[in-house]
Amino acid sequence: MKFPSSMSSLAQKISRETEKVEMYFRDRGLPLPSFDADAPGDFENLPEDIARSRREVIQTTSELRDLMVSPKERVRWLAWDFLGTQSLQLLSHFGIPKLVPIEGTITLTELQSKTTLDPTNLARVLRHAMTKRIFIEPSPGVIAHTAASRLLVEDESLNAWVGFNTEDIYPASSHVLEAITKYPEATNLTRTGFNVAFNTVDQEPMFVTFGKDPKRARRMALAMSSLTGGEGYEVSYLVNEDIFSDIDARGGTLVDMGGSHGFISVDLAKRYRNMRFIVQDLPKTVSSAPNPISDDTQVVERVVFQAHDFFTPQVAKDADVYFFRWIIHNYSKPYAVQILRNLIPALKPGARIVINDICLKEPGMETPWNEQLIRSMDMVMMTLLNAQERQEWEFRELFELADKGFVFKGITRPKGCRLSIVNAVWKPDEVGKNFSLGLASGLGSGEDRNEVNGKI
Ligand SMILES: C[S@@+](CC[C@H](N)C(=O)[O-])C[C@H]1O[C@@H](n2cnc3c(N)ncnc32)[C@H](O)[C@@H]1O
């Protein structure tokens, strides 16, 4: 059992590492981190040693705080964590941040006159958010922005992230208990907390519901782009890994499965100047993709879109890579295996399958901050889709169950990135297997799927 360091040694570490971060800002004349409305919204491009000090401070202050709070009080108030989500939800839904001037202040009375949120609730929600440093009350009854509340006005994709999490995931989360009590097998895509919350049990998976509601779909897409631009999730980690140079040298093709509006393919196409890209997604997503997809005509010429449902047999034949980013983690085992199987009719020997997803380490092997975010993502997958993040053996198992012709080649993880790169190659000759079995069976199409218990 690991014992915590003594409290004073934690405090000394906090002091030491904080000093390094502060010196870095002072030496360069950069604005110091602050809650003020005009403070920078993010830490950008910190050198590795300062970024490490910053991580140490975040982890150590959290450890010291937890020790000081006591186990009993920690558990007591952990059960109230959802209230932070609730106040954020109400502020965001009623557009309160936009009603407060970016510079200066507004009286609570005037703010009350600008919204349909009733005065009592407006005041209580604002004052709860203030305990999280979202808004400030510089004098009684006077409201002003902080750096965090200002972002809710100025950062469109962060705002979408808040909307998606507080209005789609949060209600779904509060219905997980009901979903897994009624449907304890907990693998079905239409029997999730999301389905119970939004009355779509046994009707349609979340992606189909969003496909019917352009506003909600756009909010989710924007929220995803906010996450992708966030620390540890940037596409640059994938682009900077030298994983497709051989395919680029021979002008090979990558199929970007569930590639949304193609932004990953565009970034890859900017680095690999000879490769071709086929971005596949559901028809509505494909038809709403920006046109042209990039300012760079040399990129535009090599990126094409194709409507394709990955629960049907693959139609883009003989490509060099079939690539899944943030796709496989959306599905429980039966569906994930089916998605891989559906590639088989298109695969040439040597074709690569590359999955860009979180790969779970053994518990406690991540930094505490990473561990918290990665485990939270796993909970979100359960909530929305009865899906999951996976350990290495679980990825290996998916390929083995899909077909013995898939040869698992291991997993790499770029330094600093939370996503890993899972590799497999199609080598049917090595096992002499009849690989025409089991295609596209049982789970229906992505547009109208209402099949239950998709067993493989
Ligand atoms: C979580 S997003 C990932 C998007 C992108 N790959 C990325 O890395 O940001 C999942 C994508 O899968 C698409 N999708 C969902 N069901 C699908 C299906 N049956 N066939 C093809 N694409 C699908 C969604 O439209 C969405 O664009």
The ligand as an SDF file (V2000), in Angstrom:
LIG
                    3D

 27 29  0  0  0  0  0  0  0  0999 V2000
  -16.7020   10.5800  -31.7130 C   0  0  0  0  0  0  0  0  0  0  0  0
  -16.8900   11.0460  -33.3710 S   0  0  0  0  0  0  0  0  0  0  0  0
  -15.2240   10.8770  -33.9520 C   0  0  0  0  0  0  0  0  0  0  0  0
  -14.9560   11.7460  -35.1330 C   0  0  0  0  0  0  0  0  0  0  0  0
  -13.5050   11.7880  -35.6070 C   0  0  0  0  0  0  0  0  0  0  0  0
  -13.0470   10.4600  -36.0010 N   0  0  0  0  0  0  0  0  0  0  0  0
  -12.5850   12.3930  -34.5650 C   0  0  0  0  0  0  0  0  0  0  0  0
  -11.5400   11.8120  -34.2880 O   0  0  0  0  0  0  0  0  0  0  0  0
  -12.9150   13.4340  -34.0160 O   0  0  0  0  0  0  0  0  0  0  0  0
  -17.7050    9.6320  -34.0640 C   0  0  0  0  0  0  0  0  0  0  0  0
  -18.0340    9.7550  -35.5340 C   0  0  0  0  0  0  0  0  0  0  0  0
  -18.5790    8.5120  -35.9720 O   0  0  0  0  0  0  0  0  0  0  0  0
  -19.6270    8.7830  -36.8760 C   0  0  0  0  0  0  0  0  0  0  0  0
  -20.5080    7.6110  -36.9460 N   0  0  0  0  0  0  0  0  0  0  0  0
  -21.3980    7.1870  -36.0180 C   0  0  0  0  0  0  0  0  0  0  0  0
  -21.9950    6.0590  -36.4250 N   0  0  0  0  0  0  0  0  0  0  0  0
  -21.4720    5.7660  -37.6460 C   0  0  0  0  0  0  0  0  0  0  0  0
  -21.6810    4.7000  -38.5640 C   0  0  0  0  0  0  0  0  0  0  0  0
  -22.5550    3.7140  -38.3000 N   0  0  0  0  0  0  0  0  0  0  0  0
  -20.9650    4.7020  -39.6970 N   0  0  0  0  0  0  0  0  0  0  0  0
  -20.0830    5.6950  -39.9650 C   0  0  0  0  0  0  0  0  0  0  0  0
  -19.8240    6.7200  -39.1300 N   0  0  0  0  0  0  0  0  0  0  0  0
  -20.5160    6.7610  -37.9850 C   0  0  0  0  0  0  0  0  0  0  0  0
  -20.2960   10.0020  -36.2820 C   0  0  0  0  0  0  0  0  0  0  0  0
  -21.0910   10.6770  -37.2420 O   0  0  0  0  0  0  0  0  0  0  0  0
  -19.0780   10.8140  -35.8310 C   0  0  0  0  0  0  0  0  0  0  0  0
  -18.6040   11.6600  -36.8550 O   0  0  0  0  0  0  0  0  0  0  0  0
  1  2  1  0
  2  3  1  0
  2 10  1  0
  3  4  1  0
  4  5  1  0
  5  6  1  0
  5  7  1  0
  7  8  2  0
  7  9  1  0
 10 11  1  0
 11 12  1  0
 11 26  1  0
 12 13  1  0
 13 14  1  0
 13 24  1  0
 14 15  1  0
 14 23  1  0
 15 16  2  0
 16 17  1  0
 17 18  1  0
 17 23  2  0
 18 19  1  0
 18 20  2  0
 20 21  1  0
 21 22  2  0
 22 23  1  0
 24 25  1  0
 24 26  1  0
 26 27  1  0
M  CHG  2   2   1   9  -1
M  END
$$$$
